[in-house]
């Protein structure tokens, strides 16, 4: 039997992917582990290996076309095995369901509102957006699709919605459908047509959203809608940090590379902020957590995500175990991650997960701002520009370089007092930077 080569899910938010280039041709002999093709996701480009050894046949996945996750794009035959037309891949409804699941946010168990229940069968509800699997399950359960709220893309009803309706009584069996009831409806965003009607025709151009922008928008809405944000701001004097940074950079040894000699490292203020935040989390371990409905996830290390701006959006590569790494190691790793992020060459594990994050807009002259938490993180540190300000010391006004930082916390996991303790620890480290060297 030939072995399917499928388009894999390499990103938690991935619903479809594009093959940017086939690296093996039809009829080529491949070995298990050989790179077959490269795919583009919303955030990165990844090489996909052959799942078996044999001859590559029936290449159906086209370059540059959106392909649902889980769909077969080619088959690998054994030597001498008869080749027929492309074998049937996974059932279409399963692929559609996988795609819908990948795009849909996790359903809320109690969020299946009751709508007016017309006396129509699930099969006859052809005007309702639903996946093939959801239609079949609704039909088997005798549920009315038009009475179920969809959580998939554009309100599409998916398997989880039908199951939730059956568990929670969110949709009644057709035979028992009660008279129409009035149900409060959550406010909806303005439709595209409603927005465009506000502007004079011809006074604008429409630029379609790409996959990354859609993913960012969905995750931001999810984060602000489901996470109770709490904000704490304080000022840090960074003259000692700037002096130490200069001293360390001046002392950096020269190393030989393919391009010639260069400094072994060149520290930035952001590198030192990453280290200080990681060290602060080690000092206040109760704040190094993630929220789940059943338990608090208390992390043993500080994996710090760092927001990197890339064309069309942003991505947050992660410095793993930043609390244990030297400043030079953090600096060199951050430069490598940022460069590969901008060329969309990050691996999924390099930007998924993490315990916290740092977002620095100081280089743009921003004094202070509040960042949105990126689940499953419980905190994110927003860093402003270092600037000369007048401060009072020992009853006298002096000039110091001051940097404002704002900590956003998930109040379910890190409340005000704990967040204040974490931010105080960060201030202690950033204002006494020699502690980062021990």
Secondary structure, DSSP 8 states (H G I E B T S, - for coil): --EEEE----STT-SEEEEEEESS-TT-EE-TT-EEEEEE-SS-EEEEE-SSSEEEE-----BTSEEETT-EEEEEE-TT----S----S-HHHHHHHHHHHHS----TT--------S--TTT-TTS-B-HHHHHHHHHHTB-GGGS---SGGG-B-HHHHHHHHHHTSS-BGGG--S------------HHHHHTTS-TTS-------HHHHHHHHHHHHHHHHS-EEEEEEEEE-HHHHHHHHHHHHT--EEEETTEEEES----HHHHHHHHHHHHHHHSGGGSEEE-SS-EEE-SS--EEEEEEETTEEEEEEETTTTTS-HHHHHHHHHHHHHHHHTT---GGGTS--SEEEEE-GGGT---------TT-SEEEEEEEEEEEEEEETTEEEEEEEEEEEEEEETTTS-HHHHHHHHHHHHHHHHSGGGGG-
